[in-house]
Amino acid sequence: MSPLEIGMASVVAIVVLIYLGVYIPIALGVVSFVSIWLMRDNFDLAMNLLKIAVGDSVMEYTFATVPLFTFMGLVVSKAGLGADVYEVMSTGFRRVKGGIGMATVGANAVFAAVTGSSIASASVFSKVSVPQMLKYDYNPRFAVGVVAGSSVLGMIIPPSAMLIIYSFVAEQSVGEMFLAGVVPGLMLAVAYVGAIFFMGRFFPNFVGGRPAEDFKAMPWGEIASKTLPTVGLIFVVLGGIYTGWLTPVEAGATGALVALLIAVVRRRMTAKGFWEALLETGHITASILFLITAASIYSRMLGLAGLPNELGDMLANSQASFFTVMLLYVLLMLFLGTLLDTASIILIVVPLFLPLVEPMGLSLVWFGIITVVGAEIGLLTPPLGISCFVIKATLNDDRISLKDVFLGALPFAGVMLIVLILLIRYPALSLAILN
């Protein structure tokens, strides 16, 4: 077999192995290692490239952002800031048709800005928001669909682990990726709120719900006490990066410290909770850095096989336009999203398409936002739909099936696709803060 044939076979093998349940970094690393060995018929070369992949990836200073932002998100979750923000948002939207759903989206957007995790958002708001919506006779499918749809905001609104992973694969600044994610994330949140209003107006049976007779306005003092800690933390982290006062690593360290102080002052952090947060931070960090190492050797394997160049030559010979390339890219991500998780999609497709995008003079920061939003649609689509599985497992309610969660999330996946098309058509939306 030629190196090109081995490279093509290796990509297919990686997708198949991940779909069969093999741990993603193992699938990436082992297949890439064996492919390099076969292409060059040199075991020592494969070993040396593996050593270089480890040295060039997890040893980089930038990746200190991973444990710092992870720890910050875990502490914020334990401090109950997500539930507090939801209560305030719920007060503001309660009298609107579908208002609790809108409140869930708003709270998720704020919560995403201090956690960066779709899974954390899905878990927290399954416990907080869904019972409230069921209490006021909302359609169960709508209730779980709102939580599933809005949970993906955690992967696009910074800080986001997916943006960090992309920044490594594409060799882009983590700080720039964070800033570029702000406007698209807010766009998606506003689009969700608009979609809920539309559904409440024209499809009231799908939304359901009844007026909250026991509703009481929240005093301004209570609103301030529940929102100021979260707003202050967002200001410290994103404000520090935006003004240039803090690097992403310094912002992560500062945010982790401030989050810990908030949890201690609110008496939500015990010694046991602190230890659990440290352990979970270690587990998550290890898994992400393992992914990054595997992605590094995968990229080197693709380069040796010449697969990205071959793909670029094919598209160049066919005189494919910008929109043709982007259409192929989005369709590929949507297809893989039904099989793989977001990290896998980023690690597999980005190294293949970067050589096509760079000669076009397109911003790789913008391309990263397109990649993350496109891949995130997979969190809401069967059969994988990680967010949907998390919600079902967290609720543990026999009245709501996994089918209900997927069907409820379907309209929000459609909204994501519309936002993705807008971001592709108008790249300035992603780069607004950077310009």
N, C-alpha and C positions, 0 to 999 in steps of 0.2 A: 504493500500500500504506500502511496505517496504521502508526504507530510500533510498536504491539503485534505486528502481523504481521511487520514487519521484525525485531523482537527475537527472535521465535520462529524465523524463518528463519535468523537469524544463529547461534543455538545449534546448530541442526541442521547448518549449514554448518561450524562449528568442529569438531564431532564427526567429520564426514565427512572434512574436510581432515586432521585428526590421524590418523585411521585410514588414510588414503591415504599417510601418511608425511611430511606437511608438519611442519616443526619447530614444536613446541607454541607458543612465544611468538609466532612469526610468524603462525600461524593465529589465535591469540587477538587479537593486536594489529591485524593487517590487517583482519580481518572486523569487529572492533569499530569501528575507525576509519571504514571505509566505511559501516557501519550508521549511525553518528552523522551522517555527512555526508548520507546519504539521508534520515534522519528529519527533520533540520533544514534540509536543502538549503543548508548553510552550511559551506564548506570551512574557513574561518578558525576557526569554533567547534570543529570536529573537531581542528584543529591545536592550539588552545589547551588543549583537554581532554587532549590527548596530553602537552603540556608539564607540565600540572598533575599528571598521573599519574606522570611521571618524578620531579618534585619531591617529591610526597607519599609516594613509595614508597622508592626506593633511597637517598634522602638521609637517611632516618631513622637515628638513632644506634643503635637496637635491632638493625638488621641487620648491625652489626659482629660479631654472634654467628656469622654464616654463615661468613666466612673463618676466624675463630678456632677454632670447633669442627671445621671441616673440616680445618684444618691439624693440630689435635690428633689427630684420627682417623687421618690419613695417617701421622703420626710414630709413633703407637702400633702401627699395622700393620707399619711398617718395623722397629720395635724387636722384633717377634716376640712381643708379649705374648699375642696370641691363641693361638699354638701352645703357649706355656707354660701358660696357663690350661687348655687342653684336656688336656695331659698330666696335670695335677693332678686334674681332674675324671675322667679316664679311670681313674686309680688308684682313686678312690673307688667307681666304679660297675662296675668290670671283672667282678666275680663275679656280677652280676645278669643275668638274661636280658634281652637288649637293652641291656646296660649301656653299651656304647660309644655307642649312640644317645642314651641319657640324658645321658652325659657331653658329647656334642655340643650338646645343648640347653642344659645348664648353662653350658658355656663360651661359647656364643653369647649367652646372656643377659648374662654379665659383659662380654664383648667389646662388646656393643651399648651398654653404659653408658659406653664411652670412645670409640666411633666414631660411633654414630648412623647407620650406613649398612647397609642390607640387602645392597647389592651387594658391599661390602667383606667382609661376613660370609660371603656365598655363595662368594666367590672364595677366601678364606682357608681355610674349612673343607672346601671341595671338595678342596683339596690335602692337608690335614692329616687329616681324619676319614675320608673315603671310602676311601682306600687301606688304612687300618687295619681298617675294617669288612670290606672285601673279603678282606683277609689272613686274617681269622678266619671266613670263609665266611658272612658275612651276605648276605641277599638283596640283590642290587644295587639293586632298586627301593626297598627299605626304606632302604638306605644313602643314596641321593641324595635320597629323600623327606624324611628327617630333616634333612639340610642345608638343603634348600629351605624346609621348614616353619619351622625355627628361625631362618633368616636374616631373616624378617620382624620378628623382635624388635628389629632395629636401627632400625625406623621408629616404634616405640611407646615403647621404653625411652629416656629422655632421655640425652644430647642428640640430638634428631632434627630433620632438615631439614624433614620433613613437618609437625611441630608448629610450627616457625618459620613456614612458609608459611601454615598455618591461622591462626596468631596474627595475621598481617598481614590476611588476608582478613576475619576476624571482629573485628579490632581488640581482641584480648585480650593479656594479659601473657604474654610468652615464659616468664618464670619460673614463673608459675602453670601454664602448659601443661606445662612440664617436670615439675613436681611431680605433676601429675595423671596423668602417664603411668607413674609408678613402679608403683603397685599393679596396674593392668591389665596392664602388661608382665610383672610377676612372676606374676600369675594365669595368663597365657597360657603362660609357661614351665612352671609346675607342671602345667597341664593337658596339655601335651605329654608331660611325663615320665609322668604317669598314663596317657595314651593308649598310650605305648610299653610300659608295664608290662602294660596290658590286652591289647595285641596279642601280647606275648610269652607271656602266659598262655593265651589262647584262640585265637590265630592264629600258632602258632610257625613254621609254614612261611613265612609272609609275612616274619617277622623274620629267621629263620635264625640263623646264628652257632654257634660251638662254644666250649667253655672254653679260656681262655688258659693253656696249660701253662707257657709261658715267663714268666708274670706274676711281677713282683717288686714288693713294696711300696716306695713312695717314702719316703726318710728325711724326717723332719720339717723338717730344715734346708733340704733341697732344695725342699720344699713352700713353706716361707716365702719363699725367694729367688725363686720363680716367681710367687707370688701377691701378696706385699706391694706391689710397684710398682703393680700394677693396682688393688688395693684402696685404696692411698693416693691414687691419682689420682681414683678415684670419690669418695672422701671429700672431697677438696679441692673438686671441681667441684659435686657435688650437695649436699654438706654446707654449702658456702659459700652456695649459693642458699637452701637450706632454713632456715638460721639467720639469713639476712638480712645476713650479713657481706659478701657479694658480690652484685652485680647479675649478671644473665646475661652481660652483656658482660665484666665483670671476671672472672667465673668462666671464661669462654672463654679470656681472655688468660692467666689463671693456669694453667689446664689445659694450654694450649699450651706454656707455659714449662716446667712440670713434666714433660710428656711428652718435650720436647726434652732436658731434663737426664737423664731416665731412659735415653733412647736413646744419649746421649753416654757416660754412665757404663757402660752395657752394651756399648759399642763397636759399636753396630749402626747408627750414623749417620755416613756419610761425607759429604764436601763435595758429591759428586755426588748422593747420596741426598737431602741437604738441599735442593739446588737443584730436584730433581725434585718434591719435596713442595711447594715454593713454587709451581712452575709448575702442578702439578695443582690446588693450592688456588685459584689464579687462575682456571683454567678452570671449576672447579665453581662458584665464587662468581659468576663472570660469568653462567653459565647460570641459576643460581637467581635472581639479581637481575633478569635479563632476564625470567624467568617472572613475578616479582612485579610488574614494571612493566606487562607485558601484562595481568596479572590486574586491575590497578588500572583501566585504561581499559575493560576488559570489564565490571567492576562498574558503572562510570559509564554505559556503554551500556545495561545492563539497567535501571538507574534511569530513564534517559530514556525507554526503551521502556515502562516500567511493568509489565514482565513479572512481577517478584516480587509486586507488589501484586495483579495479576490472578490469579496462582496462589493467593494467600492468600484472595482473595474467593471463588474457586471452592470451596476447601476449607471456608471458613466457611459458605457457602450449603448445602453438602452436610452440614454439622454433623459433619465428620470428627473422630474422637476422637484422643487422643494416640497410641495404638497404631496407628491407621490411618495417620497421618502418618509415623510411624517405619517402618511396614511398607513404605509406598511409597518412602521414602527408602532403606532398605536394599536393596530389590529393584532400585531404579535404580542404586545403587552396584555391586551384584553384576553387573548387566547391563553397565554401562560398564567394569567390571573385566575383562571378557573382550575388550575392545577397546582400552582406554586405560591409561596408567600412573597411578600414585597421584597425582602432582602435578596431572595434567590433570583427574582426577576431582574433586579438592578445589577447583580453580580454577573448574570449570564448575558444580558442583551447590551448593556452599556459598552463593554469592550468591543463588541462587534460593530456598533453603530458610530462610535466616536470618530473613527477615521473617515466616515462619510460626512459627518456634520462639520468637522473642523475646516475642510477645504471650502465649504460654503460661506465661511466667515460668520457663522452663527455663534452667539454667546453660549458657552458651555454651562454657565450659571443658569440661563434660561432653559437650556436643554435638561438640566437636572430637575428643575421644577416640573417640567413636562413629564419627565420619567417618573418622579415620585407620585404625582397626581394620577397618572395613567396606571401605574402599578397598584396604587391604593384601591382602585375600583375592584381589584381582585379580593379585597377584604370583605366585600359584600356579595360576592357571586359564588354560587355552588360550583363544584362540590367542596372546595376548601373553606373559603369564607371565614377566616379565623375569628374576626370580631363577632360574627353570628354564633359561632360555637361557644365563645366566651360568655356571651349574653345568655344563651340557653343554659349553660352549666352554672352560671352565677344565680340565675333566677330559681332553677330547680322547681319549676311550677308545671304541673301536669296539664294545666289548661292551655299552655303555650307550647306548641311543637316547634321543632327546628324548621319545618316548612313555613310556619307562621313568621318566624324571624327573617327568613330569606325573602318571602313575599313582601313583608313590610319594608325591607331594606331596598327592594327593587326600584321604587321611584327615586330614592336618594342616589342610587347608582346612576340613574339616568341624568339627574341634576349634575353629578360629578362629570359625566361625559360632556354635557353642554359647556360647563366651565372649562374643561380641558380644551375643547375646540376654540373657545374664546382666547385662551392663553396661547394657543398655537398661532391663531390669526393675528393677535396683537401682542408680540413679545415685550413691548414696553410695559405691560401690566406687571410682568415679573421683575423688571429691572427698574421700576419707578423709584424706589428708595436709593438705589445705587447710583443713579444718574444725577 
